[in-house]
Amino acid sequence: MENKVMMQYFEWNLPNDGDLWNKLKADAAHLQEIGITAVWIPPAYKADEQQDEGYATYDFFDLGEFEQNNTTRTKYGTKEELKQMIDELHKHKISVYLDAVMNHKAEGDYTERFKVQEVDPRDRNVEIGEELEIQAWTGYLFKGRGDKYSDFKWHWYHFSGVSFDDAQKKCGIFRILGENKYWSEGVDDENGNYDFLLCNDLDLDHPEVINELNNWGVWVSNELNLDGMRLDAIKHMEEKFIRQFLEKVRTERGENFYSVGEYWSDDLETLDNYLKAVNHSTDLFDVPLHYNLYRASRKGKHYDLRKIFHNTLISLHPDRAVTFVDNHDSQAGSSLDSEIEDWFKPSVYALILLMEKGYPCIFYGDYYGVKEEKSIHRPIIDVLLDIRKKYAYGEQKNYFDDSSIIGFVRMGDELHTGSGLVFLMSNGVDGKKTMNVGIEHKGQIWYDITGNVNKTVTIDEDGNGDFLIEGSNFSVWVKS
């Protein structure tokens, strides 16, 4: 079985030079060589301005093809460069997942007037004041594209809420009023009802909106020959919309069309309920595991490593868990800033890359760097990817029996000659752990392939070895 690895190929601070698609195309052979099997690319369609990362969505159907919002290309390049990049990745057997931002749209082409009810940002079910009429940028004409690919034009009634009254120059959360208008029910209950996130919030109960997004999903998947999508902000989106959207796209693209959703919650019960609501039709990022790793990095030797997988998605639904260390939302300075500390990152990348369960995702910032400064972690991630390709196979036996030192054995399999490994990590103390690798390995000499421990271990007649670990580090042992 292939040891799949996803890479998130962007971070918040990339330069606005239109060169990302070209850079990724040129990097395809290298990515295949190190063992990357899929890349998650940023939103590839026109935003409200060229420098935007793509999450302030303007036109889903403009992939860097039309002169709109004072630019033809997006921050990352042109449509032609995008398609050439995807073709090159496919030549190197790398799947491509597009970041799909379907929760909201940013500033439109012209203002419209309509009635709203302002609500409390801390509880969107609590009304503030009386109903009022406002003016907001909810009209979309797409003059540069016209009716090519889609003749749909957006108006105020296609949204459930907006964040700005242009007439009064006032920010707030304004719930749009009208027939069958209210916040969606199938969303997270944080802040009373978390349907509204930002900008102009799409009404995912509106039949015209549902139809247009379904059409776009099928179109963009075919147009770019996509292998899957990363679904942005799904805690704010109607559950039944996501379920039927994936059904529509998979009817066209096949049941293997991949999906991973960003439901940013560290509550396992919430994630479990969401998976049930969408019939397990998508993977989810293991946000609870990320926060466990974050807390462990902050607490150091005072964190009980035996609890590293407690209340995580990987423990309950390993077949639906995308494991990650950091991403663009958690990196320093971002809205959900919870970046794992540097001393701990090598150990936790080893954890998610070498364990049996989960679909690991490497963050661009951790591999290539942030703000064009080279990452200190790339050399060890390269080592770990090589270990994953060669040795990380077979059943996993856990040794989570100590608060400061944990580890596991991968027993190897017959398809990968010489496979199997021992992994150990420490939160601050030196030590050793007796671990069994199987009697078939008796008499063998094992060594730490990372070079973190410069000693060897001889496997005894029962298949046991006393494997060493240095404090605040990790070791990976394979047979010599």
Phi, psi and omega in degrees: 000137181291136175273088184292145174218129176261147170236129170279110191264056172185163171217172189299328194258024178296146180291151177274069183244002178065025189247000186296317181297319178294320180296317181293322176301314181293339184268356188302314182297319178297317180298317177297320182298321183275352175107012175284129183249349178205148173237139172261116181259155182289171177307126191255012186246168188296129177260185182291337176207158187301321186283351181292146183291347178116352182275346171268074191293136174248299184229110180300328188270359178256102184264028184095040186241331188242151176282101179216145182053041175065027178200150170265307179287162168271185176303333190258347180143192181264168178298318181298318177295323178298314181293321178296322178297315180295319177301318181293319178298318179296325176300331180259021173061037178247124179284156181235125177246121179274138174284115184257113183254093185245012180276330189204163171233152180267188188318127182276193184272333180207162182270154174227155178252138181197167183269144181219170171233117176291143181231163180287123179302334181275342174208099188289357174270353180261122183275147177243117177071198182265167172301147180211163176259134179234175177235126184217160184275074184247001179264127183237121181253331182054055185301326181290327181266330184067229181256011181295134181074325179200137177259011181287136176237135185271142177225174186304326184284355174272001182241156178258341180193159177225167186247002186209129173263107185291331181296317181262358184052048186239131174271152178171190172244113185245112178279125183285137182259152179155179181297131181059030181256123169190172175299149177294151180274323186276054180229174179295146183268009173299144184056036179080303176205120188259032175302311183278129175245305182193168174055224179261110188278121182294137177274097185278009169259354183276124184304322181292323178293314179302313182297318181293318179292322176298316179298318179296317181302317178292315182299309185293327179293321177285316183300321183258357183056051182287154176257349181176183179220150165258119185268116185280142166056042186287347176292344181259005188241145180305124183303315184292334175294313180301315181300311183286330178299313180294325176298316181297313182293319182289333174300325179273319190259349180105156185294341180276000176299121191276151175214136169226131183257144174264095173252097189278088177211140177260016178263114186296322180298321178298315180293321178297315179296324179294315179301321177296318183295329180257017177057037178053037184275356179217152167283166175227149171291137182277077180296320177302321177295318178305315181289328172298316179296320179298312180296321179296322180291329181279325185272339179059232185292350180270000178265136179275104184296342177296342182261012187298331180255009180293134176056042178247160178294324181297333180279332184260318181227070183300334180283352181241007187259122168262113183271141180209158177266302175217166173211190185295333180280328183268346184296157185307132178091354180273172186295332181246036184315113177204047187290131177294138184290148189302324184298333187262343186300316179303319182295318184279334170294321175299319180301306186284335181277335186256345181282161188289319189264159175092160178247100187286144179235124179266137181271132178311316182298327179282336182263311183262331179120168182245140179055038177063018172262129186299140179283140176282349186266349185303315182302317183285328176295322176300317178299315182294322177296322178293319177297318180300316181296322189265326193237337191276074181223160175090178181301148178251130175245119186273146172233071181257062190242014181214140184289339184251336182226121176234166178186180176207163175247131167259123192280351182079170177217171185285340183283340184235096184303130178080006182285168186113147182200167171239129179242135175225145173220148182232146177262007177159353183237147171286155177176192178211163178216132176279121185225146185258124181253001179107140185294340179295348180257009184301140180084351181283154174259126178247149180221160179278108186290343178279342184082004180291329176240120185264055178217170178240164180230132176260127182282130183278182187294339179268000180089012182264154173215149176264097187268137190260156178211138174268152182301141177057037183210190177217165175217149178229117187254133176224164182283145184291000000 
